[in-house]
């Protein structure tokens, strides 16, 4: 209960957990529909399915390498919002594709956005969480990341059987785009809360240095 109160009482972590839960529920389960796209939509077989999965993995690898090249956690809130938009755009493009090369491009974009969103959210949470709450918060993160996906897969499979795989993926992309818009509205409030934490941790050195200089100027010089 203490972990629950901390997670849902601390706006930055609450917003990130909610975003992850929603994306994993409605967006990530697109992967369970891959065999349908490989056979029924693209007219291929196991080789086509392998290429589609490779495109997702390649995009995710590129996203991980790009994220690893960043030197600071500063600005990751905006990155999460943009990568969610990219993820949803990839899903929408994939839903309309009927040729293999376009599907591969769309899935590479999707993989990039998915990886950057997940890893960036994890990085921000790990940075700002209190040490004594870290284990409990990461339990909620794991629940949001892995616990919602099976329900999303069931949801995606049910919709696909009723409306078709392309329409299901299109709906997933549109819902994820709506989640990105919601998170963009949360960003200003998140920044107001996170900025003092970054200053205290020295992640914003120019601000921390400025505060230290101002503090030194207020201290009378020794004779």
Order of alpha helices (4+ residues) and beta strands (2+ residues): alpha-alpha-alpha-alpha-alpha-alpha-alpha-alpha-alpha
